[in-house]
Amino acid sequence: MKESSFKGRRCFTIFLLLLTAFLIFFQFQPKISSTIVYPNATTEPPKVRSICNFPPLSPKDALEERLLLESVSWPETPALPSPLSLELTSDPAHSSFTILPARGGGGQWHVGDQLEVSIAISDFKGQPKKSGGDFLLARLHNLTLGAGVAGKVVDHLNGSYSAVFPLLWEGAAQVEVTLVHPSEAITVLNRLTSEQPDRIFFKSVLSLGSRSQTTICNMCLRQTKQPICDFTDPRTGDPWFCYNPKNMSCDARIAHSMAGYKQTPALLKAKEDKLFQGRVNLKVRIPASGPAGVTVLPKKEGQPEVESSIVNFQASGYYYQGLWRALDGTKVRQFTGASAITQCLKGKVVHLYGDSTIRQWFEFLNAALPDLKEFNLGSSRTNGPFMALDYENKIMVTFRLHGPPLRFVGSIEEIRYIANELDDLIAGPNIVVVFGIWAHFGSFPIELYIRRLQRIRSAVVRLLDRAPKTVIIIRTANPKALLLDVAINNSDWFSVQFDKVLRAIFKGLNVHLIDAWEMVLAHHLPNSLHPQPPIIKNMMDVLFSYTCPQKGG
């Protein structure tokens, strides 16, 4: 008993020392000069190709980037006539979907089969489209059962599409197909990314003595006669540039914030805004031609499941009775109440890195655990960093924003790159690392996102090499509500590409994905950048299930 008591006191002493270190790290860290953080700061203009800077990659990373770009390449979309007329563009009201007959079992659908739907896109004159490139989303659901699953859409490049769904529950199943963007809108989004990657712009404050000046910054900064400060991170190589004000040193940079958006009329050509109209052609449902649903019978013993002849689609999970059920072998448990969550996290440190969609998870834990007390670090409620501690159960939770681009306000010391944070982390079996990074990259070329993820992956590999039992959980992108300005800068079309790239880059590593894309798409609640509480609760149950897997499950 004495030895056990001594070990307990020793472990607790170590825990308190770690807590003290974290407090020093977050609150009492001395101000570091920009010269130390950015030793390569210079007033020489960076060598850029067009607007964005794409330094050479290693042969391995360059090959991976090329293959990733090919994997997310979109079908060719039509050039737009001038002046633009909506008449010949894709119109959801004149389009339709049709449920195809069951391919086996005597014309009936059974649990385990796959349902096929044919989608025909027409223009505003009612004429069938002859080319592909429209962005469609599909889901199967039953509101009464609290059931839903995402579907897979296949573009046949001739104006027709197919959607395929796994049949996972007995009873009614309703099909829902949504036109997110007509192909003509994709043409506009492609052009904006190529020609206007700086359509969201940022600023920094440079302060020297009693003087301070504000200057424009970006990952993609247009060259002018004004000299440029190169704030590329010396450890990760992540690019960031600012115009250098007169009589001001680059080393004087102290703060970052978003400066604004380029106004929509300046970005779009005549009448192109008509391609992004809510209730007309922006995230609008397509009607059914015939029945919009089917009745699914129980799985028949001894009868093989009927697979799709179009594509073999495996959803990552589905909802039933409002609860997420994973299909990848993960046993998702329901952690109901503070005691169940506390028991899972007892003795653990959870580090959250990312954007506001990850901050939601910190907020969930803060609200769900009454014994988890947040420390006042003097940071803003939107930016962080945050830290909370359950002293009795030895639980610590932290949150920190990822590095720029960021549409937040913060001091330079508060904004750090995820790769650097992972490299500096003391990891181990009681450490849980969670990150998500996507929502602030929508207006930039996808190459910049690929390269950011490659650097984070390298840091993940290094972390797992030195502490292989560390739990690492990654949140994917998710669909959101779209209005004109949101669509132009942060469309689901950008996010779906980020989603595919992230899955590919981290495939094969000992990490866990929380499939926010399918968890939002499959749910009956409206799509939202920040999903509503029932969806967040399901996401957190998946997180806890990865953190505390059921023994033997």
C-alpha positions as CSV (number, residue, x, y, z in Angstrom):
1,M,0.0,0.0,0.0
2,K,2.8,2.4,0.9
3,E,4.6,1.7,-2.4
4,S,1.3,2.2,-4.3
5,S,0.7,5.4,-2.5
6,F,4.2,6.6,-3.2
7,K,3.8,5.9,-6.9
8,G,0.4,7.7,-6.9
9,R,2.0,10.8,-5.3
10,R,4.9,10.6,-7.8
11,C,2.6,10.4,-10.8
12,F,0.5,13.3,-9.5
13,T,3.6,15.4,-8.9
14,I,4.7,14.7,-12.5
15,F,1.2,15.7,-13.6
16,L,1.4,19.0,-11.7
17,L,4.8,19.7,-13.2
18,L,3.3,19.2,-16.7
19,L,0.4,21.5,-15.8
20,T,2.9,24.2,-14.7
21,A,4.8,23.8,-17.9
22,F,1.6,24.2,-19.9
23,L,0.6,27.3,-17.9
24,I,4.0,28.8,-18.6
25,F,3.7,27.9,-22.2
26,F,0.3,29.3,-22.8
27,Q,0.1,32.3,-20.4
28,F,3.5,33.4,-19.2
29,Q,5.6,32.8,-22.3
30,P,7.7,35.8,-22.9
31,K,7.2,37.9,-26.1
32,I,9.4,36.6,-28.8
33,S,10.7,39.0,-31.3
34,S,9.7,38.4,-34.9
35,T,13.4,38.1,-35.7
36,I,13.5,34.9,-33.8
37,V,10.3,33.5,-35.2
38,Y,11.1,34.5,-38.7
39,P,14.9,34.6,-39.1
40,N,14.5,34.6,-42.9
41,A,12.5,37.8,-43.0
42,T,13.6,39.9,-46.0
43,T,12.5,42.9,-47.9
44,E,13.4,41.2,-51.2
45,P,10.4,40.3,-53.4
46,P,9.9,36.5,-53.5
47,K,10.4,34.7,-56.8
48,V,6.8,33.8,-57.7
49,R,5.1,32.0,-60.6
50,S,2.1,34.2,-61.4
51,I,0.5,35.3,-58.1
52,C,1.2,32.3,-55.9
53,N,4.6,31.0,-54.9
54,F,5.1,27.2,-55.6
55,P,8.7,26.4,-54.6
56,P,10.1,23.1,-56.1
57,L,9.2,19.9,-54.3
58,S,11.2,16.8,-53.8
59,P,10.6,14.3,-56.6
60,K,8.5,12.1,-54.3
61,D,6.2,15.0,-53.2
62,A,6.0,16.4,-56.7
63,L,4.8,13.1,-58.0
64,E,2.3,12.8,-55.2
65,E,1.0,16.3,-55.9
66,R,0.5,15.5,-59.6
67,L,-1.4,12.3,-58.8
68,L,-3.5,14.1,-56.3
69,L,-4.4,16.9,-58.7
70,E,-5.3,14.2,-61.3
71,S,-7.5,12.4,-58.7
72,V,-9.6,15.6,-58.0
73,S,-9.6,16.9,-61.5
74,W,-13.1,18.0,-62.5
75,P,-14.7,17.2,-65.9
76,E,-14.3,20.0,-68.4
77,T,-17.0,22.7,-68.0
78,P,-18.3,24.9,-70.8
79,A,-16.8,28.3,-71.7
80,L,-19.3,31.0,-70.9
81,P,-20.8,33.2,-73.6
82,S,-20.8,37.0,-73.2
83,P,-23.3,38.2,-72.3
84,L,-24.3,35.2,-70.2
85,S,-27.8,33.9,-70.5
86,L,-29.2,31.4,-68.0
87,E,-31.3,29.7,-70.7
88,L,-28.7,27.2,-71.7
89,T,-27.4,26.5,-68.1
90,S,-28.3,23.7,-65.8
91,D,-31.7,24.1,-64.2
92,P,-32.7,21.9,-61.2
93,A,-36.4,22.6,-61.8
94,H,-36.2,21.1,-65.3
95,S,-34.0,18.2,-64.3
96,S,-35.1,15.0,-62.6
97,F,-34.0,11.8,-61.0
98,T,-35.5,8.3,-61.5
99,I,-35.1,5.3,-59.2
100,L,-33.9,2.3,-61.4
101,P,-35.6,-1.1,-61.0
102,A,-34.1,-3.5,-58.5
103,R,-31.5,-5.7,-60.1
104,G,-32.2,-8.9,-58.2
105,G,-34.6,-10.6,-55.7
106,G,-37.7,-10.5,-57.8
107,G,-37.7,-6.7,-58.2
108,Q,-37.5,-6.0,-54.5
109,W,-34.9,-4.2,-52.4
110,H,-33.3,-5.9,-49.4
111,V,-31.0,-4.7,-46.7
112,G,-27.4,-5.0,-48.0
113,D,-28.4,-4.2,-51.6
114,Q,-27.4,-1.1,-53.5
115,L,-29.9,1.3,-54.9
116,E,-29.3,3.0,-58.2
117,V,-30.7,6.3,-59.3
118,S,-30.5,7.9,-62.7
119,I,-30.3,11.7,-62.9
120,A,-31.0,13.7,-66.0
121,I,-29.9,17.4,-66.1
122,S,-31.7,19.9,-68.4
123,D,-31.3,23.6,-69.0
124,F,-33.9,26.4,-68.3
125,K,-35.5,25.7,-71.7
126,G,-36.1,22.1,-70.7
127,Q,-33.5,20.8,-73.2
128,P,-31.3,17.9,-72.0
129,K,-27.7,18.9,-71.3
130,K,-25.1,17.2,-73.4
131,S,-22.0,17.6,-71.1
132,G,-21.1,16.9,-67.5
133,G,-19.4,18.9,-64.8
134,D,-22.4,19.8,-62.6
135,F,-21.8,19.4,-58.9
136,L,-24.4,17.1,-57.3
137,L,-24.9,15.7,-53.8
138,A,-27.2,12.8,-52.9
139,R,-28.4,11.2,-49.7
140,L,-30.9,8.5,-48.7
141,H,-33.0,9.1,-45.5
142,N,-35.9,8.2,-43.4
143,L,-36.8,11.0,-41.0
144,T,-39.1,8.9,-38.8
145,L,-36.4,6.3,-38.2
146,G,-33.7,9.0,-37.8
147,A,-31.8,7.2,-40.6
148,G,-29.6,8.6,-43.3
149,V,-26.7,7.8,-45.5
150,A,-24.7,9.6,-48.1
151,G,-24.7,8.5,-51.7
152,K,-22.0,8.4,-54.4
153,V,-22.6,10.4,-57.6
154,V,-21.1,9.4,-60.9
155,D,-20.8,11.8,-63.8
156,H,-21.3,10.2,-67.2
157,L,-20.0,13.4,-68.9
158,N,-23.1,13.6,-71.2
159,G,-25.6,15.4,-69.0
160,S,-26.7,12.3,-67.2
161,Y,-25.5,11.1,-63.8
162,S,-26.0,8.2,-61.5
163,A,-26.3,8.1,-57.7
164,V,-25.6,4.9,-55.7
165,F,-26.7,4.2,-52.2
166,P,-26.2,1.3,-49.8
167,L,-29.5,0.0,-48.3
168,L,-28.8,-0.3,-44.6
169,W,-32.1,-0.3,-42.8
170,E,-35.6,-1.8,-43.2
171,G,-38.5,0.3,-44.1
172,A,-38.9,3.4,-46.2
173,A,-35.9,5.1,-47.8
174,Q,-36.3,8.5,-49.5
175,V,-33.9,9.7,-52.2
176,E,-32.7,13.3,-52.2
177,V,-30.6,14.8,-55.0
178,T,-29.2,18.3,-54.8
179,L,-27.7,20.5,-57.5
180,V,-25.0,22.4,-55.6
181,H,-23.6,24.2,-58.7
182,P,-24.4,24.0,-62.4
183,S,-21.3,23.2,-64.5
184,E,-21.3,26.8,-65.7
185,A,-20.8,28.0,-62.1
186,I,-17.8,25.6,-61.8
187,T,-16.3,27.4,-64.8
188,V,-16.5,30.7,-62.8
189,L,-15.1,29.1,-59.6
190,N,-12.2,27.7,-61.6
191,R,-11.4,31.1,-63.1
192,L,-11.5,32.8,-59.7
193,T,-9.1,30.4,-58.2
194,S,-6.7,30.8,-61.1
195,E,-7.0,34.6,-61.5
196,Q,-8.1,35.8,-58.0
197,P,-6.5,33.6,-55.4
198,D,-6.1,36.8,-53.3
199,R,-9.8,37.6,-53.2
200,I,-9.7,37.2,-49.5
201,F,-6.9,39.3,-48.1
202,F,-5.2,39.8,-44.8
203,K,-3.3,42.4,-42.9
204,S,-0.5,42.7,-40.3
205,V,0.4,45.4,-37.9
206,L,4.1,46.3,-37.8
207,S,5.2,48.3,-34.7
208,L,8.5,50.0,-34.0
209,G,8.8,52.2,-31.0
210,S,5.9,54.7,-31.0
211,R,5.2,54.1,-34.7
212,S,2.9,51.4,-36.1
213,Q,1.6,50.7,-39.6
214,T,-0.8,48.2,-41.2
215,T,0.0,46.4,-44.3
216,I,-1.6,43.8,-46.6
217,C,-0.5,40.2,-46.4
218,N,-1.4,36.9,-48.1
219,M,-0.1,33.5,-49.2
220,C,-0.6,34.8,-52.8
221,L,0.6,38.4,-52.9
222,R,0.7,40.4,-56.2
223,Q,4.0,41.9,-57.0
224,T,4.2,45.7,-57.1
225,K,7.0,48.2,-56.8
226,Q,6.6,48.0,-53.0
227,P,9.1,45.7,-51.3
228,I,7.8,42.5,-49.8
229,C,8.5,40.8,-46.4
230,D,8.9,37.1,-46.7
231,F,7.5,35.4,-43.6
232,T,7.7,31.9,-44.9
233,D,8.0,29.6,-41.9
234,P,11.6,28.5,-41.6
235,R,10.7,25.1,-40.2
236,T,7.8,24.0,-42.4
237,G,8.3,26.1,-45.5
238,D,4.7,27.4,-45.4
239,P,4.5,30.6,-47.4
240,W,3.3,34.0,-46.1
241,F,4.1,37.4,-47.5
242,C,3.4,41.1,-46.6
243,Y,4.0,44.4,-48.3
244,N,6.8,46.2,-46.4
245,P,5.7,49.7,-45.4
246,K,8.2,52.5,-45.8
247,N,10.7,53.0,-42.9
248,M,9.5,49.9,-41.2
249,S,11.4,46.7,-40.6
250,C,9.9,43.3,-41.4
251,D,11.0,42.2,-37.9
252,A,8.4,44.6,-36.4
253,R,5.4,42.5,-37.3
254,I,3.2,41.9,-34.2
255,A,-0.4,41.0,-35.2
256,H,-2.4,39.3,-37.9
257,S,-6.0,39.7,-39.0
258,M,-8.3,39.4,-42.0
259,A,-8.5,42.6,-44.0
260,G,-11.6,41.8,-46.1
261,Y,-13.0,40.4,-49.3
262,K,-12.8,41.7,-52.8
263,Q,-16.3,42.8,-53.6
264,T,-18.4,40.3,-55.6
265,P,-19.1,42.8,-58.5
266,A,-15.4,43.2,-59.0
267,L,-14.8,39.4,-59.3
268,L,-17.7,38.4,-61.5
269,K,-18.4,39.2,-65.1
270,A,-21.7,40.5,-66.3
271,K,-24.6,38.4,-65.1
272,E,-22.4,35.6,-63.6
273,D,-24.0,36.2,-60.3
274,K,-27.1,34.6,-61.8
275,L,-25.3,31.3,-61.6
276,F,-25.3,31.5,-57.8
277,Q,-28.9,32.1,-56.9
278,G,-30.5,30.5,-53.9
279,R,-33.7,28.6,-54.7
280,V,-32.8,28.8,-58.4
281,N,-29.5,27.0,-59.0
282,L,-27.5,27.2,-55.8
283,K,-27.9,24.1,-53.6
284,V,-31.4,23.3,-54.9
285,R,-33.1,19.9,-54.8
286,I,-33.9,18.1,-58.0
287,P,-37.4,16.6,-58.3
288,A,-38.2,13.0,-58.8
289,S,-39.6,11.6,-62.0
290,G,-41.8,8.9,-60.5
291,P,-41.5,7.6,-56.9
292,A,-38.9,9.3,-54.8
293,G,-38.4,6.4,-52.4
294,V,-38.4,2.6,-52.0
295,T,-39.4,0.1,-49.3
296,V,-36.5,-2.0,-48.1
297,L,-37.2,-5.5,-46.9
298,P,-35.1,-7.5,-44.4
299,K,-31.9,-9.2,-45.6
300,K,-32.7,-12.6,-47.1
301,E,-30.7,-15.5,-45.7
302,G,-28.5,-17.2,-48.3
303,Q,-29.2,-14.6,-51.0
304,P,-26.2,-12.6,-52.2
305,E,-26.3,-8.8,-51.8
306,V,-27.0,-7.0,-55.1
307,E,-24.1,-4.6,-55.8
308,S,-24.3,-1.7,-58.1
309,S,-23.3,-2.1,-61.8
310,I,-22.1,1.5,-61.9
311,V,-19.7,1.9,-59.0
312,N,-18.8,0.0,-55.9
313,F,-19.5,2.5,-53.1
314,Q,-18.8,1.9,-49.4
315,A,-20.2,4.6,-47.1
316,S,-18.1,5.3,-44.0
317,G,-21.2,5.1,-41.9
318,Y,-24.9,5.9,-41.5
319,Y,-27.4,7.2,-39.0
320,Y,-30.1,5.1,-37.4
321,Q,-32.3,6.4,-34.7
322,G,-30.3,9.5,-34.8
323,L,-27.0,7.7,-33.9
324,W,-24.0,7.3,-36.2
325,R,-23.0,3.7,-37.0
326,A,-19.6,3.3,-38.6
327,L,-19.1,0.8,-41.4
328,D,-15.3,0.7,-41.3
329,G,-15.2,-1.7,-38.3
330,T,-15.1,0.9,-35.6
331,K,-17.5,0.2,-32.8
332,V,-19.1,3.6,-32.1
333,R,-20.3,3.8,-28.5
334,Q,-22.6,6.4,-27.0
335,F,-20.9,8.4,-24.2
336,T,-24.0,9.7,-22.5
337,G,-23.4,12.1,-19.6
338,A,-20.4,13.6,-18.0
339,S,-19.3,10.5,-16.1
340,A,-18.9,8.3,-19.2
341,I,-16.9,11.0,-21.0
342,T,-14.8,11.6,-17.9
343,Q,-14.1,7.9,-17.5
344,C,-12.8,7.8,-21.1
345,L,-10.6,10.9,-20.8
346,K,-9.3,10.2,-17.3
347,G,-5.5,10.7,-17.1
348,K,-5.4,12.0,-20.7
349,V,-4.3,15.2,-22.4
350,V,-6.3,16.1,-25.5
351,H,-4.7,18.6,-27.9
352,L,-7.0,20.2,-30.5
353,Y,-5.5,22.1,-33.4
354,G,-7.4,23.7,-36.3
355,D,-10.1,26.2,-37.2
356,S,-13.5,27.1,-35.7
357,T,-14.9,23.6,-36.6
358,I,-12.4,22.1,-34.2
359,R,-13.0,24.8,-31.6
360,Q,-16.6,23.5,-31.5
361,W,-15.2,20.3,-30.0
362,F,-13.4,22.2,-27.3
363,E,-16.6,24.1,-26.5
364,F,-18.5,20.8,-26.4
365,L,-16.1,19.3,-23.8
366,N,-16.2,22.5,-21.8
367,A,-20.0,22.4,-21.7
368,A,-20.3,18.6,-21.2
369,L,-17.8,18.2,-18.3
370,P,-18.7,20.3,-15.3
371,D,-15.5,19.4,-13.5
372,L,-13.4,20.6,-16.5
373,K,-12.4,24.2,-15.6
374,E,-11.1,26.5,-18.3
375,F,-8.1,28.7,-17.4
376,N,-8.3,32.3,-18.4
377,L,-5.3,32.8,-20.7
378,G,-6.4,36.3,-21.7
379,S,-7.2,35.1,-25.2
380,S,-10.3,36.0,-27.2
381,R,-13.3,33.6,-27.3
382,T,-12.9,33.1,-31.1
383,N,-9.2,32.8,-31.4
384,G,-7.8,31.0,-28.4
385,P,-5.5,29.5,-27.4
386,F,-7.6,27.7,-24.7
387,M,-6.8,25.3,-21.9
388,A,-9.1,23.5,-19.5
389,L,-8.3,21.1,-16.6
390,D,-10.1,18.6,-14.5
391,Y,-7.8,18.5,-11.6
392,E,-9.3,15.5,-9.8
393,N,-9.4,13.2,-12.9
394,K,-6.2,14.5,-14.4
395,I,-7.8,15.6,-17.7
396,M,-6.3,18.4,-19.7
397,V,-7.8,19.8,-23.0
398,T,-6.1,22.5,-25.1
399,F,-7.0,24.2,-28.4
400,R,-4.9,26.3,-30.7
401,L,-5.5,27.7,-34.2
402,H,-3.6,26.5,-37.2
403,G,-1.2,28.8,-39.0
404,P,-2.3,31.3,-41.7
405,P,-4.4,31.7,-43.8
406,L,-6.7,32.6,-41.0
407,R,-9.7,34.9,-40.9
408,F,-9.2,35.7,-37.3
409,V,-7.4,38.4,-35.3
410,G,-4.4,37.4,-33.2
411,S,-0.9,38.2,-32.1
412,I,1.9,36.5,-34.1
413,E,2.9,34.4,-31.0
414,E,-0.6,32.9,-30.9
415,I,-0.7,31.7,-34.5
416,R,1.4,28.6,-35.1
417,Y,1.6,25.9,-37.7
418,I,0.3,22.4,-36.8
419,A,3.4,20.7,-38.1
420,N,5.6,22.7,-35.7
421,E,3.2,22.0,-32.8
422,L,3.4,18.3,-33.4
423,D,7.1,18.3,-33.7
424,D,7.4,20.1,-30.3
425,L,4.8,17.8,-28.6
426,I,5.7,15.4,-25.8
427,A,3.5,12.5,-27.0
428,G,2.6,9.1,-25.6
429,P,-0.2,6.6,-24.9
430,N,-2.2,9.1,-22.8
431,I,-1.9,11.9,-25.4
432,V,-4.7,12.5,-27.9
433,V,-4.0,14.7,-30.9
434,V,-6.9,16.0,-32.9
435,F,-6.7,18.4,-35.9
436,G,-8.8,19.7,-38.7
437,I,-7.7,22.2,-41.4
438,W,-9.7,23.1,-44.5
439,A,-12.2,25.9,-44.0
440,H,-9.8,28.8,-44.5
441,F,-8.2,27.5,-47.8
442,G,-11.2,27.7,-50.1
443,S,-10.1,30.7,-52.1
444,F,-6.6,29.4,-52.8
445,P,-5.2,27.0,-55.3
446,I,-5.4,23.4,-54.1
447,E,-1.6,23.0,-54.4
448,L,-1.2,25.1,-51.4
449,Y,-3.5,22.9,-49.4
450,I,-1.8,19.7,-50.6
451,R,1.6,21.1,-49.5
452,R,0.3,22.1,-46.1
453,L,-1.1,18.6,-45.6
454,Q,2.2,17.0,-46.8
455,R,4.1,19.0,-44.1
456,I,1.6,18.0,-41.4
457,R,1.8,14.4,-42.5
458,S,5.6,14.4,-42.2
459,A,5.2,15.7,-38.6
460,V,2.6,13.0,-37.9
461,V,5.0,10.4,-39.1
462,R,7.8,11.8,-36.9
463,L,5.5,11.9,-33.9
464,L,4.4,8.3,-34.4
465,D,8.0,7.2,-34.8
466,R,8.9,8.6,-31.4
467,A,5.5,7.8,-29.6
468,P,3.6,5.1,-31.6
469,K,0.8,4.8,-29.1
470,T,-0.3,8.4,-29.4
471,V,-3.9,8.6,-30.6
472,I,-4.2,10.9,-33.7
473,I,-7.7,11.9,-35.0
474,I,-8.3,14.0,-38.1
475,R,-11.5,15.8,-38.9
476,T,-12.5,16.1,-42.6
477,A,-14.3,19.0,-44.3
478,N,-18.1,19.1,-44.4
479,P,-20.7,20.7,-46.7
480,K,-22.2,24.0,-45.6
481,A,-25.0,26.5,-46.3
482,L,-24.2,28.5,-49.4
483,L,-25.0,32.1,-50.4
484,L,-23.4,34.0,-53.2
485,D,-20.4,35.4,-51.3
486,V,-19.8,32.1,-49.4
487,A,-20.0,30.1,-52.6
488,I,-17.5,32.3,-54.4
489,N,-14.9,32.1,-51.6
490,N,-15.7,28.9,-49.8
491,S,-17.9,26.7,-51.9
492,D,-18.6,23.0,-51.2
493,W,-16.9,22.4,-54.5
494,F,-13.6,23.5,-53.0
495,S,-14.3,21.5,-49.8
496,V,-15.1,18.3,-51.6
497,Q,-11.7,18.4,-53.3
498,F,-10.0,19.1,-49.9
499,D,-11.9,16.2,-48.5
500,K,-10.5,13.8,-51.1
501,V,-7.0,15.1,-50.9
502,L,-6.9,14.8,-47.1
503,R,-8.1,11.2,-47.1
504,A,-5.5,10.3,-49.7
505,I,-2.6,12.0,-48.0
506,F,-3.2,10.3,-44.6
507,K,-4.2,6.9,-46.0
508,G,-2.1,4.1,-44.6
509,L,-1.0,5.9,-41.4
510,N,-2.0,4.9,-37.9
511,V,-4.5,7.8,-37.7
512,H,-8.3,7.9,-37.4
513,L,-10.7,10.0,-39.5
514,I,-13.9,11.5,-38.3
515,D,-15.9,11.7,-41.6
516,A,-17.5,15.1,-41.1
517,W,-18.4,15.2,-44.8
518,E,-20.7,12.1,-44.6
519,M,-21.9,12.8,-41.1
520,V,-23.2,16.2,-42.2
521,L,-24.5,15.1,-45.6
522,A,-26.4,12.1,-44.3
523,H,-28.1,14.0,-41.5
524,H,-31.6,15.5,-41.8
525,L,-30.4,18.9,-40.3
526,P,-29.4,21.6,-42.8
527,N,-25.8,21.7,-44.0
528,S,-23.8,24.2,-41.9
529,L,-20.1,25.2,-41.6
530,H,-20.6,24.6,-37.9
531,P,-22.8,21.6,-37.6
532,Q,-25.7,21.6,-35.1
533,P,-25.4,20.0,-31.7
534,P,-26.9,16.5,-32.6
535,I,-24.2,16.1,-35.3
536,I,-21.5,17.4,-33.0
537,K,-22.6,14.9,-30.3
538,N,-22.2,12.0,-32.8
539,M,-18.8,13.3,-33.9
540,M,-17.7,13.4,-30.3
541,D,-18.9,9.8,-29.7
542,V,-16.7,8.8,-32.6
543,L,-13.8,10.7,-31.1
544,F,-14.3,9.1,-27.7
545,S,-14.7,5.6,-29.4
546,Y,-11.3,6.1,-31.0
547,T,-9.8,7.3,-27.8
548,C,-11.3,4.6,-25.6
549,P,-11.9,1.6,-27.9
550,Q,-14.0,-1.2,-26.5
551,K,-11.9,-4.1,-25.4
552,G,-12.3,-7.0,-27.8
553,G,-14.4,-4.8,-30.1
